[in-house]
Amino acid sequence: MKTYFLMLSMCLFALGTFAQSDRWQQKADYEMDIELDVKTHKFGGTQRLEYYNNSPDTLHKVYYHLYLNAFQPGSMMDVRSRTIEDPDGRVKDRISKLQPNEIGYQKVTSLKQNGKPLKYQTVGTILEVELNKPILPQSKTVFAMEFDAQVPIQIRRTGRDNKEGVAYSMAQWFPKLAEYDYEGWHPDPYVGREFYGIWGDFDVKLTLDEKYVVAATGYLQNAKEVGHGYEGIKKGQPKNGKLTWHFVAPNVHDFTFAADPDFQHKIVPMQDGPELHFFWKKDQGIDDVWNKLPAYLEQAILYTNNRVGKYPYKVYSVVQGGDGGMEYGMLTLITGKRSLNSLVGVTVHEMLHSWFQFVLATNESLYAWMDEGFNSYIGNEIEAHVNGKQDAHGGSYNSYFYVIKRGIEEPLSTHADHFEKNAAYSIASYSKGAVFLHQLSYIMGQETFDRAFKRYYEEWKFKHPNVNDFMRIMEKESGLQLQWYKQYFVNSIKTIDYGVKNTFTEGDTTYVTIERIGKMPMPTEVKVTLANGDETTYYMPLRLMRGAKKSEIEGKWVQLSDWPWTHPTYTIAIPTKDAKLKKVEIDPSGKVADIDRSNNILEVSYLVEKGAGL
């Protein structure tokens, strides 16, 4: 009997461990019926939300995001923009100058849980809700809400009447339930940075003036009624001068729409990809570049499907609107008065977010670089692929070096809202994030990295992965220990700098000493060229790796013993009986983010005996 209980206890412990390691996901299914008054720019309606608590926790509170409340004088976004040293040029002090009919707001007028009224209060951009009945693990509850809102003048991402005359760019416009995950609730106030949401199914009906064309997340259900740009389909009979547009969107964590009476709509089906939709304003002289855009976007999607993984939705829309470029579920809002190169560049960048933000969907507030940086990495490759460039990532490295030179770098682990400068945030998230990946491909080997990157997407799609989840996939695929790399390059701002310290010759051997000058250690490759033209690459894995990558070069490759991070120097013994040493080069691939490459190369014109040095 004692043995039986011991075995039972071990089994229960094993099951508990497995349950804890399984990344459960909450689910939020929205049904919304909204009416927008294009004369007053006010809208309101109802929201029914089925919330599935798939966590092991009992929930006593919930939180909603009320993003539009940020666009009011005195809001956190307003004050932050007016007090940060380098404010976003699109915001600056504009919010502080908004008049009552220009601000944004969301007012919840009724909220019930399973038919019973709830107590709640609005605190800035967050609605705090006390539940009448706790939501037990593995159970569902239903929230019914009524709310009113006003669309602000377009300042940042969302709003009306943007600088190109688009009537409505409706991003982050509805009361949105905050995410609850293994770290707890995430009711982050909106100060202009990133977003984090719960996957679910959206069923949205939008009623507005019949003259307006609507582009939105998801699949239009009533094209015959609204005449949604489909050839041969006539608009249905409006009621009181208004039409209702009905969209459904499965398994997304956001819903966005844009509306304008002058939108024209082009549909381009893809053979092995989503149906592409393009919306832009007519009579702006941009038809030529917008008509050329689909061919480039199709090429980018096919490249990303092959490089990362398959885009999972049936539709992707590119919509003129917003304040530059911003990604949303199944679509992007971009300003449209651009050259072809600019239009293609911003569209491809925002399209890539469909993989990294809307399928993988890391918590951008905590890991903005895992979205923006990963996006930039693949975007760099696409640009190089299209334009025939050899150095795809040079721009990212140069930006990273720039922030170091200025002395404003902060760790990648900094919360997106809490960077002290916008420049530090942007370069860390976009550029250093891309460098992180390209440098990791050097540590692991490109072929292994590429295979692991696809595995990461397949294993973690629709699961909100964090940096540890990513690193574990890289470790499993490579067989290397890589946590040290995360600790140095993500959690610190220590930099890499290696140099050739000295050389001397003793008999038929020349000794080259490599010095680690920077505080961050790396596995090191040193290419040695002899006077007769022979070339050999010497590879010193870092001992922290507990392994080594395979050779990636066609020439001679010599793996030496590993380099302990505690040792500031490493000396290589080079046979020089047949020819003298001519050149030593550290990191010939250029993948290492070495902040001072001036000491990476030593050209040898002559050698002296041991003790004399060079």
N, C-alpha and C positions, 0 to 999 in steps of 0.2 A: 504493500500500500504506500509506504514511504517513497519507494522508487517511482510509483505511478504519479504521485503529487509533484515529485521533482521534475519528471518529464513534462507534466502539464504546465508547470510554472515556466519551464524553459520555452515551451511552445507559445505560451501567452506572451512572454517577453519578446520572442521573435516576431510574433504578429504585431505587437505594439510598435516595435522598431520599424517594421515595414510600413505600418500605417502612418507613422510620423514622417518617414522619408518620402512618402507619396505626396506630390504637390497638388493638393486639392484646390479647386477653383470655385469661387462663388459664381452665381448666375443671376442676371437681372434681365427680365423680359419686359420691354416697354410697349404699351399701347398709348398713343397720344393723338388727340384730336385738337388741332390748333387753328385759330383764325387770326390772320394778320390784316390790320387796317393800314393800307399804304398811304393814307392821308395823314394819320396821326403817328404812324410808326409804332403803334402799340399792338401787342398781340396777347392772347391768352387762350386758355383751354383746359383740358383735362389730361391727366396722366394716370394710367393704371400700371402698376409695377408689381410683377410677381418676382419675389426675391427668394432664392434658394440658398439656404445656409448649409453648404457642404463642408464646413469646417468642423473641427471637434469641439468648438467652443459655443457656449450659450451667450447670445447677444442681448444686451439690455438697452443699448442705444443704437441709433443709426445717424449718419450724417449725409447731407446733400451738398453738392457744390452749386452755388448761385453765381456763376462767373460774371454775369452782366453787372453785378453790383460793384465790380472793380472800377467801372467807368463813371465814378462820381468824385467830385472834389473831396479831398481828405481821405480817400481810400488808401489802403496799403500800397496799391500799385502807383497811385498818384504820388504819395509821399516818397516812396522808394525811388521813383524816377526823378524827383526833384532834389534828392539828397545824394544819390550815387555820383561818383566822380565823373563817370563817362556814360551818361544816360543814352538809351536807345533814341536815335534821332527821330523816330516815328512817334515817340511819346513825349519826351521832354516834360514841359509843363502844360501840355494841351488839356489833360484831364481837369486840371485845376480851373480852367477857364470855361468849362462846359456850362451852358445854361440849363435850367430845369427841363426844357423840352429837348435837350440834346444828350442828356445823361442816359446811362443804361441802368435798369433795375429789374429785379425779379421779386415779386411779392407772392408768397404762398398764402392763399386765402382759406384753404381747407386741406386738412391731411388726416386720413383715417387709416387704421390698421385693421384689416378684416371687418370693416364696417363700423368701427368704433373710433371716435375722435381722439387725436393725440395732442400732447403738449409739445410745443416747439418754440424756438426762438432763432431769429436771424442775427448772426454775428459776422458782419462784413460779408464775405463771399461764402460763408458756411451756414447751413441750416442745421441746428442741433436739435435732435428729436429724442424725447424720452418715450420708450415703448410701454404700452399698457401690459403687454404680454411678451415675455422674453421669447426670442426665436431660438428654439432648441437645435442642437446639432442634427443634421440630416433632416431638416424640416423646411417647409415653405410658408411664407406669409404674403399677404397682398396689401399693398399700399394704394390708396386712391387719393389723388391730389387735384386741387384746382389752383390755378395761379394766373397772375397778370404780370406783364412785362413791357418794357419799353426798349426799343432798339437804339443804341447810342450812335452818335456820329462815329463813323469808322476811324478808329485811332490805331488799335493793335488787334490784328487778326479778324475780329468780328465787328459788325456794324453796318451802317447804311451810308450810301453816297460816298464811295471811296474815291480816290484821287483820279480814277479813270472813268468815273461816272456810273459804276455798277450800283444798282439800287440797294441790293441786300446781299451781304456776305454773312450768313448765319452760322457761325461756328461757336461751339460751347454756349448755346443759347437756351437750353432747357435745364430745369432742375435735375441734376445728375447724381445718383447715389454714389457715395465715395466707396473706394475699394477697401475690403477687409481681407488680409492675407495672413501668411504665417508670422508676419511681424506685427499684426494688429491693424487698427484703423489708419487710414491715410487721409485725414481731412485737412490737407495743406491749403492755406489761403492762397488765392490767386494774386500773384504780384508780377505776372508777365512771363513766366518761364514755361515749365513743362506740364504734362498731363498724365494721368494714370486712371484707368477705368476697368470696369467689369465687363466681361463678355456676356452677350445675350442676344436675343432676337428683338428687332424693332419693327413695329407696325405703326406707321405714322401717316396721318391725314392732314394735309395743309390746305387751308382755304384762303384764297386771296383774289384780288382783282383779276378778271379774265384776261387782261392784256399781258400779264406777266408769264414768262416762260421760267420753269423751275428745273434746276439741276440738283440732285440730291444723292446721298448715300443709298445704296440698295437698288432694288428693281421696281420700276414703275408698274403698277397693277392696272391702271385704267387709261392706257394710251388712247383708246378710241374716244374717250370723253374729253381729254384735254388737248388732243392733237399735238402730241409731244415731239414735233419735228420729224415724225415718220412720214415718209412719202406716201401720198394717197390717203392719209387719214385726216379727216376733217374734225375740227373742234366741235365738241358736243354743245348742247344748249346750256348756257350758264344760267344760274339762279341768282337773281338780284345783282347781275353783273359780276358774279364771282364763280370761280371754278375750284373744285377740290382735287388735289393731287394726292394719290395714294401710293406710298412706297413701303416695301418690306425689305429688311436687311437681316440675313441670318448670321449669327455668331460674330458680331462686331462689338466694339466697346465705345462707339461714338456714333452720332448721327448729325450730319451737316447738310445744309442746303444753301443755294444761292438763287436769287430771283431778279429778273430784269425784263422789262417789256421789249428790249431790243436784242435779246440773245438770239443768235442763230445756232443751229444744232447740227453737228455732223457726226455720223456713226460710221466706224470703221471696224468691221469684224476681223478677228485674227484667226488663222488656221489652227494654231496651237497655243491659244491664250485667250484672254478675256475679250469681250466686245468693248471697243474703245469709243468713248463719247467725248465730244469737244464742244464747249459752249463759249462763244465770245461775242462781243457786241459788234454789230454791223456799223458800217459808215465811219469807222475809225482809221481806215487805211492800213489795217493789219491782216487783211484776209490772206494775202500772199504767204506770210510766214506761218500763219495758223494752218493753212492748207498743206504746208510742207511738214508740219510737226508730226503727224501720225506715223510717217515712215521711220523717223528717228525713234519715236517712243516704242514702236513695235520691235525694232532692233534691240533696244535696251531691255525690254521685258523678256525677250527670248534669251538674251545673254544672262540675265539674272536668274531665270528659271534653271538654266544649265549650271550656273556658277554657285547658286545658293540653294534653290529649291523651288518648287512649283507655287505660283500665285494661286491661292485657293478659291477666289471668287470669280463670278461670271462677267463682271462689269468693272471697268475703271474709267473714271471721268476726269477730264482736265477742264477747269472752269475759270474763266476770267473773273477776278474778284480779289478780296483781301487786301493786304498791304505789302506784298512781296511774293512770298511763297510759303505755304504751310500745308502739311499733310493732314488728311482726315480719312475716315473710313470709306474706302473704295473711290476716293476722289482727292483732288488737290485744288486749292484756290491759289491762283497766281495772277499777279499783275501782267497784263497782256501786251502793252505797248513796248515791245522789245525787238532787238535784232534777232535773227534766226538763232545764232549761237547762244545768246542769252536766254531765249525762250526754251531752247532744247536743254540747256544746262539746268535751269531751275526746274523744269518739268521732270527730268530724269532724277534729280536729287529728291524731289518730293515723292515721286513714284516709288523710289527705293524704300521709303519709310513704310510702304505697305508690307514689306517683309520684316523689317526690324522693329517697327513700332506697332503695327496693327496685326501681326501674326505672332511674333515673339513677344513683343510688348513688355519689355523690362520696365520697371518703375523709373521713368525718365527723371523724376526729381532726384532720385538717389544715384542713378546710373545714366545720366544724359549721354555720356561718351559711348555707351553700349548701343545707343540708337544713332546719334549723330556721327560718331566716329566710325562705326561699322558701315553706316550709310556712305560716308565720305570715302572709305576704303574701296568699296565696290564702285562707287561713282567715279573715282580716279581711274579705275581699271577700264570702265566703259568709255570714258573720254579718251584714254590712250588707245583703246581698241578702235574707236571710230576715227580718230585723227592720226593714227600711226605713230604715236609718241612712244619713246623708249622709257623715259623716266616718268612713270605714272604718279609716283608719290612724292616727288621732289618738293612740290608746293606745300604739302602737309608738313614735311620736315622743316622747311624754312620758316613756316609760321610757328612751329614749336620752338625752334631756336630763337625766334624773335621775342617770344614771351619770357624766355629765360634771360635773354640779354637785357630786357627791360626790368627784370627783377620783380615781376608781378605774378609769377606762376603760383598756383595753388594746387593741392593734390586733386587727382581725378575723383577721389572719394568725397570731395566737398559736395554738400547738397546744392542743387542747381540754384536755388533761391538765395544762397548765402555766400556766393562769390563776391569779393569786395569790388571787383570791376567787371563790367560787361566784356571787356576784351579778354580778361583772364578766363571767364566762363566759355566764351566762344572758341578760343584757341584750344583750350583744354578739351572741350567736348568734341569739336569737329576735327582739329588737326592732331592733337596728341592721341585721341582715340584711334585715328587712322594709323598713326605711327605705331601704336601699341600692337595692332594686328600685323602690319608689315614686318615689324621687328620680331614678332612671335614666329612668323613664317621662316625667318632666319634661324631662330633657335631650334625649331622643330624640323625644318626642311620643308620646302614649298609643297612638294607632293603630299606629304603627310598632313600638313596644315590644310590644304585644299580638301582633302578627304574628311578631316575632322570638322571643318567648317560646315560642310553639308550635313554631317551627322548631328552637329549641334542644332541646326535648323529643324531637322526631322524629329529629333527627340524632344525638343523644347518648344515647338510651336504650340501656341494657345496655352502656355503655362507660366508666363511671367518669369523667365529665368533671371538669376542674378549673376554676379561676376564669378562666384564660386561654382555655380552650375556650368558656366562656360569653361572655366579652367579644368574642371574634372573631365569634361569631354576631351579637351586637348591632351590631358594626361593619359587618359585611357587609350586614345588613338596613337599617341607617340611612344608610350611606355616611359616617359620622362617625368621627373618631379618638377613642377612649374609654379608652385605657390610662391617661391622666392621672387619670381618675376612680377607677380601681382603685388607683393608687398613693396617692392622697390618702385615700380613704375606707376602703380595706381595709388597706393597709400602714402607715398612720399614724393618729394620733389628732388630727390637725389639724382645727379646727372652722370652721364657716361663720358669718360675721356680716357683713351688709351694712347700711348706714345712709344716710339722706339727710343729707349734710353741710351744704349751704347752697344758696340760690337767690339770683339777682339778675336784674333786668330792665334791658334795654338796647334802647330803641326799641320795636319790635313783637315782640321776642323775650325770652322768659324762659329763663334758664339754670339747670338743676338739676344739681348735682354729687352723684354717688353715690360712696360710699366703701366700699372693702373693708377691714373691720376685722379679721376673722378671717384665719387663715393659709391656708385652703383657698379657691381661686377657683371660681366657678361662672358659667355663662351666666346673664344677669340679665334679668328682665322688670320693667318699671316702668310702672304704670298711672297715667296723668295725667288728672285731671278738671278741666275748666274751669268757670268760674262760670255759663256758659250750659247746663251739663249735658253738653257734648261730652266723650267719653272716647276716649283713645288709649293703646294699650299699645306701649311702645317696647322693642324686644328687642335685647340686645347679646350675640351669641354669644361664647363664649370662643375666643380665637385657637387654643388647643391643639386644638380640635375639628376645625379645617380644614373647616368647613362649618356649616350651621345647620338647625334643624328648621323645619317648616312651621307656619304659624299654627294654633292650636287654638281660637281664640276667634271669636265671631260679629262682634264690633265691629272698629274700625279697628286695624290692626296695622302698625307701622313697624319694619322691620329696619334697625338701624344698623350701622356698621362694628364689627368684632370688637374684643374687649377683651383686650389682652395681660396675662398674669398678673403681669408685673413692675410694672404700673402700678396704684398704690393707689386712684386715682380715675378717674372717667369723667364727663364733663359732657355733658348732653343739651340741645340747643337746641329750645325749644318755641315755635311761633308763637302769640302772644297778642294779635294785633291786634284780633280780634273779641270776645275775652273774657279776663278775667284768670285766672290760675292759682288753683285752689281746693284741690286735694288731690293729693298724690304718694304712691303706695303701691308699695313693692318687693315682688315675689313675691305678687301677688294670688291665685294658685292655692293657696298654702300648702304646696306640695310640697317646697320647699327646707327642709332641716333647719337653719334659721337659729336660732342659740342665743339670740339676743336680738332679739325682734321689736318691742320697744318703740321702736326707732329706724327701723323700716321705713315708718312713716307720718308724713307731715307735712301737717297741716291749715293752709292759708294763709288768714288773715283779711284781710291787706292786704300790699301790696308796696311796696318802697322803691326808690330809684334805685340804680344800680350803685355799689358801694363801701360802702354802708351796711349791707348784709346784712340778715338777719332775726333 
